[in-house]
Amino acid sequence: MRSIIVAGNWKMNMDPQSGARLAAGILKGLEKKPAGCVVILFPPSVTIPAVVETVEGSQIGVGGQNLYFEESGAFTGEISAGMLKGAGCGYVLVGHSERRHIFGEDSELLARKLRAALDSGLAPVLCVGELLDQRESGDAEKVVRDQLGGVLEGIDDRELTRVMIAYEPVWAIGTGKTATPEDAASMHAVIREWISSSFGDDAAEEMTIMYGGSVKPHNAATLLSEQEIDGALVGGASLEAASFLDIIRSV
Ligand code: PGA
């Protein structure tokens, strides 16, 4: 049985005070009615300690949105996997499309980040997804397979059990356009096939593949009812406790 995960990617929103308030609101909702899935929050780095403190002892996990692959040293502005762990994180996003496209992160860099996350005991969520023109030209599947291969190469079977994947078509992120449940499910099947051919059927069966890209309370239930979709990575709708809790409840 693979884990079902609903995760909130707060991006560059929520300072420590507002982040703690949001986390407390989510926690309160889950105390009333526990989630039937794993819930993870990805606050900005400076807000991580406040969120960790707020959710301590609860079922809510906390992760970083990014990391650098070195352990420490002269890398001004960067944060290591060990620092995230030390701050109380259990997870980290690797290769979010905003990291790939705004900050120019390529597969070689992302592979090193994934390696650092695994070596330090964090569970990485590897994000993959195609641009609109890549989908329109029929290259979406190839792009996603290349992204998987470029980052997961060199990972062994045991390590893979700690990796989760988020399929986030770039054209659906923050745009209000959602992939249809069928389109999303069919790309999830492509991802699962790729995992199966590289790591075997059991690994593919166990792999949690979340969908991300304009997941909202009104469309979450239909997306999550797809057998292939094992949860959601939520941006905009995770910034309010009520809408995030609605999405959690639709699992
Ligand atoms: P969105 O963001 O839900 O605002 O589209 C999703 C993401 O980027 O993870």
Residues whose N, C-alpha, C, O or C-beta is under 5 A from the ligand:
A	BS01	PGA	N9 A172 I173 G174 T175 G212 G213 S214 V215 L233 V234 G235 G236 A237
